[in-house]
Amino acid sequence: MTILSEEASASSPFRPVTAPSDSARSAAADRQQELTKPAGSLGRLEALGEWIAACQDACPPRSLERVRVVVFAGDHGVAAHGVSAYPPEVTAQMVANIRAGGAAVNVLAAIAGAAVRVVDIAVDTDTDSSVSAFKIRRSSGSIDREDALTEDEVQAAIAAGAAIADEEVDGGADLLIAGDMGIGNTTPATVLIATLTDTEPVAAVGRGTGIDDAGWIRKTAAIRDAMRRARPVAKNPTDLLRVAGGADIAALAGFLAQAAHRRTPVILDGLVVTAAALVAEDAAAGARNWWVAGHRSAEPAHSLALRHLRLEPIVELGMRLGEGSGALAALPLVRAGVGTLNSMATFADSGVSTGDSEARSTAEDRSTAEDH
């Protein structure tokens, strides 16, 4: 087990975040009016381009050249109590699969033009040193009956996530995607979301990896018990992660907050990542302005979290895989929003008439005809 030093843990990303550039966003909106298209005709693509311009503080925005996906892997003790359709050992097996390039995240990243990194934060076995440099512990605690982490561990996990974000940004990443991998991780994610949105367990619990009715009942009971333990610390983001989250989710929260501090846009994935985002926004107010929601998961708690964060998903495909897959499905649309804003010709450059110029020309022709 590796825990980061006290010095690293003391540098917390959980502090208020500076917003993206209003002036660049305004300039991008003005530029949209000059491009060879009717105003607003590209719909959400225009807003996405303007968001990237604001994040880059540049108009037109630069093309996204180095998109990085980081998959945070971790096991959860609650998985041993029948809340998932898959056994806990699948987490380590999927980490190896991602490293070998055989997972959905690898395929979708190759299509979308992104690189993938997987990190072992709390996998319940030893993994290769190439992925375990930030490992906090082997599996987080079973949150229905014990805390997920100790105080030192939660601080170390948050710091680990921030350090990973720093590594990616320092390595040249201009957009980040956070993904998750962990059997049972939708249980703590649902606990966090239901607690922070004051939602009853039965309204928040989904089928996760495809559990049957008996599994859903067990999962609902575990979430109910974990929420009972979480309520006293609901207003303290770090304590909430310690009691009812897990090392991987705490690291995700640190990663998302630090990306915002480093002025780097993030496409959020599904339930687990958005649960971490919900906590991160509570702890680092304003971080949400640096994120967009890639998709809407089939998990009901995901919609609760998106509504709370006031984020609208880019795509809705009924996905519930995790790994960053839903965010990757949305990435080409973000690239399209940037590309149209920075590469389309303007009316002035192309010689295409605008609606206003055509109206003026028609009025002038009518006036000339009347004069004669």
BATI-76315 format. One record per residue (C-alpha): x, y, z; residue in three letters. Coordinates in steps of 0.5 Angstrom, whole numbers, plus 2048, in hexadecimal, padded with zeros to 3 digits. Example, Ala and Ser with C-alpha at 12.3 -4.5 7.8 and 13.67 -1.06 7.14 Angstrom:
residues 2
8197F7810ala;81B7FE80Eser;
END
This chain:
residues 372
800800800met;8038077FEthr;80080D802ile;8028147FFleu;807818804ser;80481D809glu;807823805glu;8038217FEala;7FC81F802ser;7FD827805ala;7FC82A7FEser;7F58297FDser;7F182A7F7pro;7EB82C7FBphe;7EB8337FAarg;7E68387F6pro;7E88387EFval;7E983E7EAthr;7E483E7E4ala;7E583D7DDpro;7E68437D9ser;7E08477D8asp;7E384C7D3ser;7E58467CFala;7DF8437CFarg;7DB8497CDser;7E084A7C7ala;7DF8437C5ala;7D78457C5ala;7D984B7C1asp;7DD8477BCarg;7D78427BBgln;7D38477B8gln;7D88497B3glu;7D98417B0leu;7D583F7AAthr;7CF83C7ADlys;7C983F7B0pro;7C98417B7ala;7C983B7BCgly;7C88367B7ser;7CD8317B9leu;7C98317C0gly;7CD82E7C6arg;7D482E7C2leu;7D48357C2glu;7D48357CAala;7D98307CAleu;7DE8347C6gly;7DD83A7CAglu;7DE8367D0trp;7E58337CEile;7E683B7CCala;7E583D7D3ala;7E98377D6cys;7EF8397D1gln;7EE8407D2asp;7EF8417CAala;7EA8427C4cys;7EA83F7C0pro;7EC8397C4pro;7F28347C3arg;7F082D7C0ser;7F08287C5leu;7F78247C4glu;7F88207CAarg;7F281D7CEval;7F38187D3arg;7EF8137D7val;7F18117DEval;7ED80B7E0val;7ED80B7E8phe;7EC8047EBala;7EA8017F1gly;7E77FC7F5asp;7E17FD7FAhis;7E07F8800gly;7D97F97FFval;7DA7F57F9ala;7DA7EF7FDala;7D37EF7FFhis;7D07EE7F9gly;7CE7F57F6val;7D27F37EFser;7D17EE7EAala;7D87ED7E9tyr;7DD7EB7EEpro;7E27EF7F1pro;7E87EC7EEglu;7E67EF7E7val;7E87F67E9thr;7F07F37E9ala;7EE7EF7E3gln;7EB7F67DFmet;7F17FA7E1val;7F67F57DDala;7F17F57D8asn;7F17FD7D7ile;7F97FC7D7arg;7F97F77D2ala;7F47FC7CEgly;7EE7F77CEgly;7E97FB7D1ala;7E37FF7CEala;7E78057D1val;7ED8047CCasn;7E98027C6val;7E58097C7leu;7EB80D7C9ala;7EE80B7C2ala;7E880D7BEile;7E88137C2ala;7EF8157C2gly;7F18147C9ala;7F68117CDala;7F480C7D3val;7F780C7DAarg;7F58077E0val;7F78087E7val;7F68037EDasp;7F48077F3ile;7F18027F7ala;7F07FB7F3val;7F07F57F8asp;7F67F27F5thr;7FD7F47F3asp;7FE7F77ECthr;8047F97E8asp;8087FE7EAser;8068027E4ser;7FF8037E6val;8008037EEser;8048097EFala;7FE80D7F3phe;7FB8077F6lys;7F88087FDile;7F68027FFarg;7F37FB7FDarg;7EC7FC7FDser;7E8801800ser;7E37FF806gly;7DC7FD806ser;7D9803807ile;7D2800809asp;7D67FE810arg;7DC802810glu;7E080880Easp;7E3807807ala;7E980A809leu;7ED80D80Ethr;7EF81580Fglu;7F681480Casp;7F3810807glu;7EE814804val;7F381A804gln;7F8816801ala;7F38147FBala;7F181B7FAile;7F881D7F9ala;7F98177F5ala;7F48197F0gly;7F68207F0ala;7FD81E7EFala;7FB81A7E9ile;7F78207E6ala;7FE8247E6asp;80281E7E3glu;7FD81E7DDglu;7FC8267DCval;8048277DDasp;8058217D8gly;8018267D3gly;7F98237D4ala;7F58297D1asp;7EE8257D3leu;7ED81F7D8leu;7E88197D9ile;7E78167DFala;7E580F7DFgly;7E48097E5asp;7E58027E5met;7E37FE7ECgly;7DE7F97EDile;7D97FB7F2gly;7DB8037F1asn;7D48057EFthr;7D28037F6thr;7D68097FApro;7D580D7F4ala;7CD80D7F5thr;7CE80E7FCval;7D28147FBleu;7CD8177F6ile;7C68157FAala;7C9818800thr;7CB81F7FDleu;7C581F7F9thr;7C081D7FFasp;7BD8177FBthr;7BA8117FEglu;7BF80A7FCpro;7B98077F8val;7B980D7F3ala;7C080D7F2ala;7C28067F2val;7C38037EBgly;7C57FC7E8arg;7CD7FE7E7gly;7D07F87E4thr;7C97F57E3gly;7C77F27E9ile;7C17EE7EAasp;7BB7F07EFasp;7BE7EC7F5ala;7C57F07F4gly;7C17F77F3trp;7BE7F57FAile;7C57F47FDarg;7C87FA7F9lys;7C27FF7FCthr;7C37FC803ala;7CA7FD803ala;7C9804800ile;7C4806805arg;7C980480Basp;7CF808808ala;7CA80E807met;7C880D80Farg;7D080D810arg;7D181380Bala;7CC81880Darg;7D081B813pro;7D681D80Fval;7D281F809ala;7D4826809lys;7DB82480Aasn;7DE822803pro;7E481F805thr;7E181B80Basp;7DB819806leu;7E0816802leu;7E4812808arg;7DD80F80Aval;7D980E804ala;7DE80E7FEgly;7E480B7FDgly;7EB80C7FBala;7EA80C7F3asp;7E48117F4ile;7E88157F9ala;7EE8157F4ala;7E98177EEleu;7E681D7F2ala;7ED81F7F3gly;7EF81E7ECphe;7E88227E9leu;7EA8287EEala;7F18287ECgln;7F08287E5ala;7EB82E7E6ala;7F18327EAhis;7F58307E4arg;7F08337DFarg;7EF82D7DBthr;7E982B7D9pro;7E68247DBval;7E08207D7ile;7DD81C7DDleu;7DB8157DCasp;7D58117E0gly;7D38107E7leu;7D980F7EBval;7DD8147E7val;7D78197E8thr;7D68177F0ala;7DD8197F1ala;7DC8207EDala;7D68217F1leu;7DB8217F8val;7E08257F4ala;7DC82A7F2glu;7D982B7FAasp;7E182B7FCala;7E382F7F6ala;7DE8347F4ala;7DE8367EDgly;7E18307EBala;7DB82E7E7arg;7DC8337E2asn;7E282F7DFtrp;7DE8297DEtrp;7D98277D9val;7D58217DAala;7D781C7D4gly;7D08177D5his;7CB8157D9arg;7CB80F7DCser;7C580A7DDala;7C780A7E4glu;7C180E7E7pro;7C68117ECala;7CA8147E6his;7C48197E4ser;7C481B7ECleu;7CB81D7ECala;7CB8217E5leu;7C58257E7arg;7C88277EDhis;7CE8297EAleu;7CA82C7E4arg;7CD8297DFleu;7CA8267D8glu;7CD8207D5pro;7CF8207CEile;7CD8197CCval;7C88157CFglu;7C980E7CCleu;7C78097D2gly;7CE8087D4met;7D08057DBarg;7D78027DAleu;7DB8077DDgly;7E38077DCglu;7E280E7D8gly;7DE80B7D3ser;7D88107D3gly;7DD8167D3ala;7E18137CDleu;7DA8127C9ala;7D981A7CAala;7E081C7C8leu;7DF81C7C1pro;7DA8217C2leu;7DE8267C6val;7E48257C1arg;7DE8277BCala;7DC82D7C0gly;7E38307C0val;7E582E7B9gly;7DF8327B6thr;7E18387BBleu;7E88387B9asn;7E88367B1ser;7E18387AEmet;7E283E7AAala;7DE8457ACthr;7D98487A7phe;7DF84E7A6ala;7E48497A4asp;7E084579Fser;7DC84A79Cgly;7D584779Eval;7D084C79Fser;7CD84C7A6thr;7C584D7A7gly;7C68547A9asp;7CA8567A3ser;7C585279Fglu;7BF8567A2ala;7C385C7A1arg;7C485B79Aser;7BD859799thr;7BB86079Cala;7C0864798glu;7BD860791asp;7B6862793arg;7B8869795ser;7BC86A78Ethr;7B686778Aala;7B186C78Eglu;7B587278Casp;7B5870785his;
END
